[in-house]
Amino acid sequence: MLADGRPEPLVEALIAASVRRPESPLVTDHVERLAGHPAGTFARWAIDHAPEFT
C-alpha cells in the first residue's frame, strides 16, 4: 500500500484494524446467487493459481 502512495498512517491503521478484527461466522450465498456456483476457498484458489506466481 505504501508503494502505491497510500499515507503511512492509513496503512498502519488498516493493518492494526485487520489484526484486531474478530473472526466472523457469517456465511452468505451471495457468490452462488451471482456466479451460479458456490464460492471456493482462498486456499483452493491459491493452489489452483500457484504456477502463475512462480
CHARMM internal coordinates of N, CA and C (Angstrom, degrees):
IC EDIT
DIST 1 N 1 CA 1.4464
DIST 1 CA 1 C 1.5259
ANGL 1 N 1 CA 1 C 109.90
DIST 1 C 2 N 1.3317
ANGL 1 CA 1 C 2 N 115.71
DIHE 1 N 1 CA 1 C 2 N -38.71
DIST 2 N 2 CA 1.4667
ANGL 1 C 2 N 2 CA 118.55
DIHE 1 CA 1 C 2 N 2 CA 178.74
DIST 2 CA 2 C 1.5241
ANGL 2 N 2 CA 2 C 110.62
DIHE 1 C 2 N 2 CA 2 C -63.52
DIST 2 C 3 N 1.3310
ANGL 2 CA 2 C 3 N 116.17
DIHE 2 N 2 CA 2 C 3 N -41.14
DIST 3 N 3 CA 1.4616
ANGL 2 C 3 N 3 CA 120.14
DIHE 2 CA 2 C 3 N 3 CA 179.54
DIST 3 CA 3 C 1.5215
ANGL 3 N 3 CA 3 C 111.88
DIHE 2 C 3 N 3 CA 3 C -63.99
DIST 3 C 4 N 1.3236
ANGL 3 CA 3 C 4 N 116.63
DIHE 3 N 3 CA 3 C 4 N -24.22
DIST 4 N 4 CA 1.4623
ANGL 3 C 4 N 4 CA 121.13
DIHE 3 CA 3 C 4 N 4 CA 177.73
DIST 4 CA 4 C 1.5228
ANGL 4 N 4 CA 4 C 112.23
DIHE 3 C 4 N 4 CA 4 C -86.85
DIST 4 C 5 N 1.3475
ANGL 4 CA 4 C 5 N 116.48
DIHE 4 N 4 CA 4 C 5 N 1.39
DIST 5 N 5 CA 1.4557
ANGL 4 C 5 N 5 CA 119.98
DIHE 4 CA 4 C 5 N 5 CA 176.04
DIST 5 CA 5 C 1.5140
ANGL 5 N 5 CA 5 C 115.88
DIHE 4 C 5 N 5 CA 5 C 94.56
DIST 5 C 6 N 1.3346
ANGL 5 CA 5 C 6 N 116.94
DIHE 5 N 5 CA 5 C 6 N 8.71
DIST 6 N 6 CA 1.4674
ANGL 5 C 6 N 6 CA 118.44
DIHE 5 CA 5 C 6 N 6 CA 177.48
DIST 6 CA 6 C 1.5276
ANGL 6 N 6 CA 6 C 109.44
DIHE 5 C 6 N 6 CA 6 C -70.52
DIST 6 C 7 N 1.3167
ANGL 6 CA 6 C 7 N 118.59
DIHE 6 N 6 CA 6 C 7 N 143.54
DIST 7 N 7 CA 1.4695
ANGL 6 C 7 N 7 CA 121.06
DIHE 6 CA 6 C 7 N 7 CA 178.74
DIST 7 CA 7 C 1.5353
ANGL 7 N 7 CA 7 C 110.90
DIHE 6 C 7 N 7 CA 7 C -64.44
DIST 7 C 8 N 1.3192
ANGL 7 CA 7 C 8 N 115.58
DIHE 7 N 7 CA 7 C 8 N 139.74
DIST 8 N 8 CA 1.4632
ANGL 7 C 8 N 8 CA 120.07
DIHE 7 CA 7 C 8 N 8 CA -177.88
DIST 8 CA 8 C 1.5287
ANGL 8 N 8 CA 8 C 113.16
DIHE 7 C 8 N 8 CA 8 C -55.96
DIST 8 C 9 N 1.3514
ANGL 8 CA 8 C 9 N 120.08
DIHE 8 N 8 CA 8 C 9 N -42.02
DIST 9 N 9 CA 1.4678
ANGL 8 C 9 N 9 CA 118.44
DIHE 8 CA 8 C 9 N 9 CA 178.25
DIST 9 CA 9 C 1.5306
ANGL 9 N 9 CA 9 C 112.72
DIHE 8 C 9 N 9 CA 9 C -60.30
DIST 9 C 10 N 1.3195
ANGL 9 CA 9 C 10 N 117.54
DIHE 9 N 9 CA 9 C 10 N -36.14
DIST 10 N 10 CA 1.4626
ANGL 9 C 10 N 10 CA 120.57
DIHE 9 CA 9 C 10 N 10 CA 178.18
DIST 10 CA 10 C 1.5165
ANGL 10 N 10 CA 10 C 110.29
DIHE 9 C 10 N 10 CA 10 C -66.19
DIST 10 C 11 N 1.3210
ANGL 10 CA 10 C 11 N 116.76
DIHE 10 N 10 CA 10 C 11 N -45.85
DIST 11 N 11 CA 1.4601
ANGL 10 C 11 N 11 CA 121.06
DIHE 10 CA 10 C 11 N 11 CA -179.73
DIST 11 CA 11 C 1.5251
ANGL 11 N 11 CA 11 C 109.89
DIHE 10 C 11 N 11 CA 11 C -60.33
DIST 11 C 12 N 1.3169
ANGL 11 CA 11 C 12 N 117.04
DIHE 11 N 11 CA 11 C 12 N -46.13
DIST 12 N 12 CA 1.4646
ANGL 11 C 12 N 12 CA 120.94
DIHE 11 CA 11 C 12 N 12 CA 179.32
DIST 12 CA 12 C 1.5247
ANGL 12 N 12 CA 12 C 111.22
DIHE 11 C 12 N 12 CA 12 C -61.44
DIST 12 C 13 N 1.3262
ANGL 12 CA 12 C 13 N 117.51
DIHE 12 N 12 CA 12 C 13 N -40.99
DIST 13 N 13 CA 1.4605
ANGL 12 C 13 N 13 CA 121.37
DIHE 12 CA 12 C 13 N 13 CA 179.73
DIST 13 CA 13 C 1.5255
ANGL 13 N 13 CA 13 C 111.11
DIHE 12 C 13 N 13 CA 13 C -65.68
DIST 13 C 14 N 1.3139
ANGL 13 CA 13 C 14 N 117.31
DIHE 13 N 13 CA 13 C 14 N -41.84
DIST 14 N 14 CA 1.4651
ANGL 13 C 14 N 14 CA 120.59
DIHE 13 CA 13 C 14 N 14 CA 179.64
DIST 14 CA 14 C 1.5235
ANGL 14 N 14 CA 14 C 111.27
DIHE 13 C 14 N 14 CA 14 C -65.39
DIST 14 C 15 N 1.3246
ANGL 14 CA 14 C 15 N 116.60
DIHE 14 N 14 CA 14 C 15 N -41.72
DIST 15 N 15 CA 1.4635
ANGL 14 C 15 N 15 CA 119.83
DIHE 14 CA 14 C 15 N 15 CA 178.32
DIST 15 CA 15 C 1.5193
ANGL 15 N 15 CA 15 C 110.26
DIHE 14 C 15 N 15 CA 15 C -65.26
DIST 15 C 16 N 1.3231
ANGL 15 CA 15 C 16 N 117.38
DIHE 15 N 15 CA 15 C 16 N -45.22
DIST 16 N 16 CA 1.4652
ANGL 15 C 16 N 16 CA 120.76
DIHE 15 CA 15 C 16 N 16 CA 179.40
DIST 16 CA 16 C 1.5275
ANGL 16 N 16 CA 16 C 111.01
DIHE 15 C 16 N 16 CA 16 C -60.75
DIST 16 C 17 N 1.3222
ANGL 16 CA 16 C 17 N 116.72
DIHE 16 N 16 CA 16 C 17 N -41.11
DIST 17 N 17 CA 1.4621
ANGL 16 C 17 N 17 CA 120.15
DIHE 16 CA 16 C 17 N 17 CA -179.94
DIST 17 CA 17 C 1.5226
ANGL 17 N 17 CA 17 C 110.80
DIHE 16 C 17 N 17 CA 17 C -66.09
DIST 17 C 18 N 1.3231
ANGL 17 CA 17 C 18 N 117.53
DIHE 17 N 17 CA 17 C 18 N -38.32
DIST 18 N 18 CA 1.4597
ANGL 17 C 18 N 18 CA 119.48
DIHE 17 CA 17 C 18 N 18 CA -178.84
DIST 18 CA 18 C 1.5154
ANGL 18 N 18 CA 18 C 111.66
DIHE 17 C 18 N 18 CA 18 C -69.78
DIST 18 C 19 N 1.3143
ANGL 18 CA 18 C 19 N 117.18
DIHE 18 N 18 CA 18 C 19 N -32.13
DIST 19 N 19 CA 1.4681
ANGL 18 C 19 N 19 CA 121.17
DIHE 18 CA 18 C 19 N 19 CA 179.29
DIST 19 CA 19 C 1.5372
ANGL 19 N 19 CA 19 C 110.27
DIHE 18 C 19 N 19 CA 19 C -69.72
DIST 19 C 20 N 1.3243
ANGL 19 CA 19 C 20 N 116.07
DIHE 19 N 19 CA 19 C 20 N -37.70
DIST 20 N 20 CA 1.4693
ANGL 19 C 20 N 20 CA 120.36
DIHE 19 CA 19 C 20 N 20 CA -176.20
DIST 20 CA 20 C 1.5281
ANGL 20 N 20 CA 20 C 113.54
DIHE 19 C 20 N 20 CA 20 C -89.48
DIST 20 C 21 N 1.3141
ANGL 20 CA 20 C 21 N 117.38
DIHE 20 N 20 CA 20 C 21 N -7.00
DIST 21 N 21 CA 1.4625
ANGL 20 C 21 N 21 CA 120.32
DIHE 20 CA 20 C 21 N 21 CA -176.22
DIST 21 CA 21 C 1.5333
ANGL 21 N 21 CA 21 C 110.18
DIHE 20 C 21 N 21 CA 21 C -65.70
DIST 21 C 22 N 1.3133
ANGL 21 CA 21 C 22 N 117.07
DIHE 21 N 21 CA 21 C 22 N 127.72
DIST 22 N 22 CA 1.4673
ANGL 21 C 22 N 22 CA 118.71
DIHE 21 CA 21 C 22 N 22 CA 178.73
DIST 22 CA 22 C 1.5218
ANGL 22 N 22 CA 22 C 111.05
DIHE 21 C 22 N 22 CA 22 C -70.67
DIST 22 C 23 N 1.3083
ANGL 22 CA 22 C 23 N 115.49
DIHE 22 N 22 CA 22 C 23 N 150.67
DIST 23 N 23 CA 1.4544
ANGL 22 C 23 N 23 CA 120.41
DIHE 22 CA 22 C 23 N 23 CA 177.55
DIST 23 CA 23 C 1.5293
ANGL 23 N 23 CA 23 C 108.31
DIHE 22 C 23 N 23 CA 23 C -67.71
DIST 23 C 24 N 1.3111
ANGL 23 CA 23 C 24 N 115.90
DIHE 23 N 23 CA 23 C 24 N 142.27
DIST 24 N 24 CA 1.4609
ANGL 23 C 24 N 24 CA 120.18
DIHE 23 CA 23 C 24 N 24 CA -178.43
DIST 24 CA 24 C 1.5251
ANGL 24 N 24 CA 24 C 110.80
DIHE 23 C 24 N 24 CA 24 C -112.43
DIST 24 C 25 N 1.3161
ANGL 24 CA 24 C 25 N 117.33
DIHE 24 N 24 CA 24 C 25 N 133.11
DIST 25 N 25 CA 1.4589
ANGL 24 C 25 N 25 CA 120.47
DIHE 24 CA 24 C 25 N 25 CA 175.77
DIST 25 CA 25 C 1.5350
ANGL 25 N 25 CA 25 C 112.21
DIHE 24 C 25 N 25 CA 25 C -84.16
DIST 25 C 26 N 1.3286
ANGL 25 CA 25 C 26 N 117.45
DIHE 25 N 25 CA 25 C 26 N 0.08
DIST 26 N 26 CA 1.4552
ANGL 25 C 26 N 26 CA 121.91
DIHE 25 CA 25 C 26 N 26 CA -175.52
DIST 26 CA 26 C 1.5230
ANGL 26 N 26 CA 26 C 111.41
DIHE 25 C 26 N 26 CA 26 C -64.20
DIST 26 C 27 N 1.2985
ANGL 26 CA 26 C 27 N 116.33
DIHE 26 N 26 CA 26 C 27 N 125.58
DIST 27 N 27 CA 1.4646
ANGL 26 C 27 N 27 CA 123.00
DIHE 26 CA 26 C 27 N 27 CA 174.74
DIST 27 CA 27 C 1.5233
ANGL 27 N 27 CA 27 C 106.95
DIHE 26 C 27 N 27 CA 27 C -130.51
DIST 27 C 28 N 1.3134
ANGL 27 CA 27 C 28 N 116.07
DIHE 27 N 27 CA 27 C 28 N 130.34
DIST 28 N 28 CA 1.4696
ANGL 27 C 28 N 28 CA 120.08
DIHE 27 CA 27 C 28 N 28 CA 178.67
DIST 28 CA 28 C 1.5215
ANGL 28 N 28 CA 28 C 109.76
DIHE 27 C 28 N 28 CA 28 C -118.72
DIST 28 C 29 N 1.3082
ANGL 28 CA 28 C 29 N 115.50
DIHE 28 N 28 CA 28 C 29 N 172.15
DIST 29 N 29 CA 1.4567
ANGL 28 C 29 N 29 CA 120.60
DIHE 28 CA 28 C 29 N 29 CA 176.58
DIST 29 CA 29 C 1.5290
ANGL 29 N 29 CA 29 C 111.15
DIHE 28 C 29 N 29 CA 29 C -106.67
DIST 29 C 30 N 1.3170
ANGL 29 CA 29 C 30 N 116.74
DIHE 29 N 29 CA 29 C 30 N 20.19
DIST 30 N 30 CA 1.4604
ANGL 29 C 30 N 30 CA 120.35
DIHE 29 CA 29 C 30 N 30 CA -175.76
DIST 30 CA 30 C 1.5287
ANGL 30 N 30 CA 30 C 113.07
DIHE 29 C 30 N 30 CA 30 C -59.05
DIST 30 C 31 N 1.3273
ANGL 30 CA 30 C 31 N 117.44
DIHE 30 N 30 CA 30 C 31 N -46.15
DIST 31 N 31 CA 1.4668
ANGL 30 C 31 N 31 CA 119.58
DIHE 30 CA 30 C 31 N 31 CA -178.92
DIST 31 CA 31 C 1.5175
ANGL 31 N 31 CA 31 C 110.38
DIHE 30 C 31 N 31 CA 31 C -62.24
DIST 31 C 32 N 1.3178
ANGL 31 CA 31 C 32 N 116.11
DIHE 31 N 31 CA 31 C 32 N -45.72
DIST 32 N 32 CA 1.4628
ANGL 31 C 32 N 32 CA 119.34
DIHE 31 CA 31 C 32 N 32 CA -179.02
DIST 32 CA 32 C 1.5249
ANGL 32 N 32 CA 32 C 110.87
DIHE 31 C 32 N 32 CA 32 C -61.61
DIST 32 C 33 N 1.3131
ANGL 32 CA 32 C 33 N 116.79
DIHE 32 N 32 CA 32 C 33 N -41.87
DIST 33 N 33 CA 1.4622
ANGL 32 C 33 N 33 CA 119.16
DIHE 32 CA 32 C 33 N 33 CA -179.78
DIST 33 CA 33 C 1.5274
ANGL 33 N 33 CA 33 C 111.68
DIHE 32 C 33 N 33 CA 33 C -66.73
DIST 33 C 34 N 1.3296
ANGL 33 CA 33 C 34 N 116.87
DIHE 33 N 33 CA 33 C 34 N -37.41
DIST 34 N 34 CA 1.4576
ANGL 33 C 34 N 34 CA 120.20
DIHE 33 CA 33 C 34 N 34 CA -178.73
DIST 34 CA 34 C 1.5283
ANGL 34 N 34 CA 34 C 113.12
DIHE 33 C 34 N 34 CA 34 C -80.66
DIST 34 C 35 N 1.3289
ANGL 34 CA 34 C 35 N 116.92
DIHE 34 N 34 CA 34 C 35 N -40.86
DIST 35 N 35 CA 1.4666
ANGL 34 C 35 N 35 CA 120.73
DIHE 34 CA 34 C 35 N 35 CA -174.21
DIST 35 CA 35 C 1.5190
ANGL 35 N 35 CA 35 C 113.47
DIHE 34 C 35 N 35 CA 35 C -94.81
DIST 35 C 36 N 1.3253
ANGL 35 CA 35 C 36 N 116.62
DIHE 35 N 35 CA 35 C 36 N -17.57
DIST 36 N 36 CA 1.4485
ANGL 35 C 36 N 36 CA 119.34
DIHE 35 CA 35 C 36 N 36 CA -179.92
DIST 36 CA 36 C 1.5212
ANGL 36 N 36 CA 36 C 114.02
DIHE 35 C 36 N 36 CA 36 C 86.13
DIST 36 C 37 N 1.3233
ANGL 36 CA 36 C 37 N 116.50
DIHE 36 N 36 CA 36 C 37 N 5.72
DIST 37 N 37 CA 1.4679
ANGL 36 C 37 N 37 CA 120.79
DIHE 36 CA 36 C 37 N 37 CA 176.03
DIST 37 CA 37 C 1.5281
ANGL 37 N 37 CA 37 C 108.27
DIHE 36 C 37 N 37 CA 37 C -150.49
DIST 37 C 38 N 1.3208
ANGL 37 CA 37 C 38 N 117.85
DIHE 37 N 37 CA 37 C 38 N 156.05
DIST 38 N 38 CA 1.4606
ANGL 37 C 38 N 38 CA 120.24
DIHE 37 CA 37 C 38 N 38 CA -177.97
DIST 38 CA 38 C 1.5265
ANGL 38 N 38 CA 38 C 111.76
DIHE 37 C 38 N 38 CA 38 C -62.66
DIST 38 C 39 N 1.3042
ANGL 38 CA 38 C 39 N 115.36
DIHE 38 N 38 CA 38 C 39 N 152.04
DIST 39 N 39 CA 1.4630
ANGL 38 C 39 N 39 CA 121.02
DIHE 38 CA 38 C 39 N 39 CA 175.88
DIST 39 CA 39 C 1.5170
ANGL 39 N 39 CA 39 C 109.69
DIHE 38 C 39 N 39 CA 39 C -67.65
DIST 39 C 40 N 1.3098
ANGL 39 CA 39 C 40 N 115.35
DIHE 39 N 39 CA 39 C 40 N 147.69
DIST 40 N 40 CA 1.4565
ANGL 39 C 40 N 40 CA 120.66
DIHE 39 CA 39 C 40 N 40 CA 174.86
DIST 40 CA 40 C 1.5179
ANGL 40 N 40 CA 40 C 109.45
DIHE 39 C 40 N 40 CA 40 C -98.46
DIST 40 C 41 N 1.3055
ANGL 40 CA 40 C 41 N 115.48
DIHE 40 N 40 CA 40 C 41 N 177.16
DIST 41 N 41 CA 1.4590
ANGL 40 C 41 N 41 CA 120.24
DIHE 40 CA 40 C 41 N 41 CA 178.14
DIST 41 CA 41 C 1.5236
ANGL 41 N 41 CA 41 C 109.97
DIHE 40 C 41 N 41 CA 41 C -92.37
DIST 41 C 42 N 1.3173
ANGL 41 CA 41 C 42 N 115.86
DIHE 41 N 41 CA 41 C 42 N 159.18
DIST 42 N 42 CA 1.4531
ANGL 41 C 42 N 42 CA 119.84
DIHE 41 CA 41 C 42 N 42 CA 175.08
DIST 42 CA 42 C 1.5225
ANGL 42 N 42 CA 42 C 109.75
DIHE 41 C 42 N 42 CA 42 C -64.36
DIST 42 C 43 N 1.3306
ANGL 42 CA 42 C 43 N 116.88
DIHE 42 N 42 CA 42 C 43 N -38.47
DIST 43 N 43 CA 1.4661
ANGL 42 C 43 N 43 CA 120.65
DIHE 42 CA 42 C 43 N 43 CA 179.44
DIST 43 CA 43 C 1.5278
ANGL 43 N 43 CA 43 C 110.51
DIHE 42 C 43 N 43 CA 43 C -58.10
DIST 43 C 44 N 1.3190
ANGL 43 CA 43 C 44 N 117.58
DIHE 43 N 43 CA 43 C 44 N -44.56
DIST 44 N 44 CA 1.4709
ANGL 43 C 44 N 44 CA 120.80
DIHE 43 CA 43 C 44 N 44 CA 179.18
DIST 44 CA 44 C 1.5196
ANGL 44 N 44 CA 44 C 110.71
DIHE 43 C 44 N 44 CA 44 C -64.22
DIST 44 C 45 N 1.3298
ANGL 44 CA 44 C 45 N 116.53
DIHE 44 N 44 CA 44 C 45 N -42.80
DIST 45 N 45 CA 1.4585
ANGL 44 C 45 N 45 CA 120.69
DIHE 44 CA 44 C 45 N 45 CA 178.42
DIST 45 CA 45 C 1.5239
ANGL 45 N 45 CA 45 C 110.32
DIHE 44 C 45 N 45 CA 45 C -60.85
DIST 45 C 46 N 1.3305
ANGL 45 CA 45 C 46 N 116.72
DIHE 45 N 45 CA 45 C 46 N -44.35
DIST 46 N 46 CA 1.4598
ANGL 45 C 46 N 46 CA 120.55
DIHE 45 CA 45 C 46 N 46 CA -179.17
DIST 46 CA 46 C 1.5248
ANGL 46 N 46 CA 46 C 111.28
DIHE 45 C 46 N 46 CA 46 C -62.01
DIST 46 C 47 N 1.3150
ANGL 46 CA 46 C 47 N 116.85
DIHE 46 N 46 CA 46 C 47 N -42.73
DIST 47 N 47 CA 1.4675
ANGL 46 C 47 N 47 CA 120.42
DIHE 46 CA 46 C 47 N 47 CA 178.15
DIST 47 CA 47 C 1.5294
ANGL 47 N 47 CA 47 C 110.12
DIHE 46 C 47 N 47 CA 47 C -63.42
DIST 47 C 48 N 1.3109
ANGL 47 CA 47 C 48 N 116.39
DIHE 47 N 47 CA 47 C 48 N -46.34
DIST 48 N 48 CA 1.4695
ANGL 47 C 48 N 48 CA 120.78
DIHE 47 CA 47 C 48 N 48 CA -178.10
DIST 48 CA 48 C 1.5271
ANGL 48 N 48 CA 48 C 112.91
DIHE 47 C 48 N 48 CA 48 C -64.34
DIST 48 C 49 N 1.3311
ANGL 48 CA 48 C 49 N 117.48
DIHE 48 N 48 CA 48 C 49 N -30.53
DIST 49 N 49 CA 1.4568
ANGL 48 C 49 N 49 CA 121.08
DIHE 48 CA 48 C 49 N 49 CA -175.17
DIST 49 CA 49 C 1.5254
ANGL 49 N 49 CA 49 C 114.45
DIHE 48 C 49 N 49 CA 49 C -107.91
DIST 49 C 50 N 1.3214
ANGL 49 CA 49 C 50 N 118.00
DIHE 49 N 49 CA 49 C 50 N 4.74
DIST 50 N 50 CA 1.4662
ANGL 49 C 50 N 50 CA 121.71
DIHE 49 CA 49 C 50 N 50 CA -177.91
DIST 50 CA 50 C 1.5301
ANGL 50 N 50 CA 50 C 113.29
DIHE 49 C 50 N 50 CA 50 C -52.23
DIST 50 C 51 N 1.3367
ANGL 50 CA 50 C 51 N 118.72
DIHE 50 N 50 CA 50 C 51 N -41.97
DIST 51 N 51 CA 1.4635
ANGL 50 C 51 N 51 CA 118.37
DIHE 50 CA 50 C 51 N 51 CA -179.20
DIST 51 CA 51 C 1.5411
ANGL 51 N 51 CA 51 C 113.86
DIHE 50 C 51 N 51 CA 51 C -59.40
DIST 51 C 52 N 1.3111
ANGL 51 CA 51 C 52 N 116.59
DIHE 51 N 51 CA 51 C 52 N -25.19
DIST 52 N 52 CA 1.4590
ANGL 51 C 52 N 52 CA 119.63
DIHE 51 CA 51 C 52 N 52 CA -179.88
DIST 52 CA 52 C 1.5263
ANGL 52 N 52 CA 52 C 112.38
DIHE 51 C 52 N 52 CA 52 C -71.91
DIST 52 C 53 N 1.3334
ANGL 52 CA 52 C 53 N 117.40
DIHE 52 N 52 CA 52 C 53 N -13.16
DIST 53 N 53 CA 1.4637
ANGL 52 C 53 N 53 CA 121.10
DIHE 52 CA 52 C 53 N 53 CA -176.16
DIST 53 CA 53 C 1.5274
ANGL 53 N 53 CA 53 C 112.30
DIHE 52 C 53 N 53 CA 53 C -113.41
DIST 53 C 54 N 1.3205
ANGL 53 CA 53 C 54 N 117.71
DIHE 53 N 53 CA 53 C 54 N 12.53
DIST 54 N 54 CA 1.4618
ANGL 53 C 54 N 54 CA 119.73
DIHE 53 CA 53 C 54 N 54 CA 178.59
DIST 54 CA 54 C 1.5023
ANGL 54 N 54 CA 54 C 111.42
DIHE 53 C 54 N 54 CA 54 C -104.87
END
COOR INIT
IC SEED 1 N 1 CA 1 C
IC BUILD
